Every structure is written in C-alpha cells, then in structure tokens.
Amino acid sequence: MESITSKSNPLCVHLRKLASSRSYREETGEFLCDSPKLLEEAELWAAPVMAVLYTEGAALPWSPEGHFPRVARVSEAVMRSVSPMETPQGVVFSCRSPDYRPPERLEPDAFGRMRYLVLDGVQDPGNVGTVLRTADAFGATVILLPGCADLNNPKTLRAGMGVHFRSVVYRCALEELTALLKAADLPLYGAALREDTADVREVDLRRCAMAVGSEGRGLSAAVLAACDRTIRIPMDKSCESLNAASAASVLLWEAARGDL
C-alpha cells in the first residue's frame, strides 16, 4: 500500500492544481472529485478514475486497493491540503474528463426523447451542478453555452452528485447550437419576457430546447434573438424571478410530466 506523507508530493501538487485551476484541468484532461459518495458513483458507472487518496477510517464501502490505477493512504493534514472542501470527507480522486463536444447531429435518446436544457451564462457552479442533476431526473440533456461555470469545477461536481458519470452533457457556441437544432427541427424556447411570451403550461415542451439565462441578467440578446418564442413561469406577483436552477427545475418538470 502506497503511503504519502508530504504535502509537496507530486501527486498532491497535481490534485491541488486540478481543484483550483480551470486551465490546468483543460490542459490535463482531468478533474478532481471529493467524497466517498462520488467515488462510489464513479466506480458504479465505470468512470476513468486515475488516482485516489484516502485517509485511515474514511467511509469507503469497499477497499480501494485493486480498483484503480493508483491508490494512496494519506494523513489528515495531507488530505486537508488537497481537498477543496473546508471539512474533507476523507477521499479525493482524479478522473479523466469526458468529451463535452456535441455530436454532428442530435438524435433521440434511448427512450425516444429529444428534450434539451440550454444554459446561457450561468456562472454559479452549484446552480450548474443542480441543473445537471435535475435534467438527469427528468430525461433532458443539458447544453452549456460559453460563459457558464466549468463542468469540472469541484463545486459543480459536488452539486451534481455523480451525474457527470452517467449523463451526457454538451458544450458549444450559440452558432453551433442553432445549427444543430435547425437540423433536428427542434424549436428553441427562451425563459424570458417579450411580446411573444406564453405561459409555460400552454406550450408543448415534449420535443424542444429550453434556454435559461444567468442569475443576474437572464438570457443574452444573442440567445434571445435565436429563440423561436419565449416562455414564462407563472408565479406570485410579489416575486420578480427565480434563480437559474429553480427556473430550470420548473421547466424540466413541466416538460417531463406527461412522461411520468
């Protein structure tokens, strides 16, 4: 069993950089996860785990030896130096990043669904992770436009609760998105207010893409211009708006409720 006692060990340095630097994650093609739960999900879905660090007594459901290419036991001090969490749970690991590029053509999923949730400038990693988890629950695929939080940010991964290991997610520019939707004959509906805005309950969302904007400014002018129409979520007059994750959750449920 490998044991690491130094915070300056090359593997520890590598994992710290994965936690803190988006550019380093993109350069290496890896990301960092923390918690036994995420490691359990990674193994369940056969994710390409590269290295695991754990502390004595960590809540592992099985012995990590023999499961992954590299496994090392570390002290609590070393774990605190590597984990991005204020209170580490005793496990961190690195994993190969999936390919987030969309296919040449959008196709129905295994259940025949073609339902997409588009995020435009959603910068909070917790919101992005929550949207991914909700979309997974309601049978939709998430597409991120530029300006969104990093899919491989540790906070995004933590909020996603393992969804990264089992769901398809895409990243692309607006021009590529509109071309894909046009080729698949899918309308784009934007969560915003303008002259053509309709109550979301009156719009057929079974086969479409729905766009949700950033927490502060909503949908960008470019995305709004690309929308076939806009939709609104009815709410109490005293409430001005919902945050991005909450709005996405309502839209995703409304789109899926006919299937449930």
PyMOL commands that set and color helices and strands:
alter all, ss='L'
color gray80, all
select helices_A, chain A and resi 10-20+22-28+36-44+76-82+125-137+154-160+163-165+174-183+200-202+221-226+244-256
alter helices_A, ss='H'
color red, helices_A
select strands_A, chain A and resi 2-4+30-34+49-55+70-74+91-96+114-120+141-144+169-171+188-191+198-199+207-213+229-232
alter strands_A, ss='S'
color yellow, strands_A
deselect
rebuild
show_as cartoon
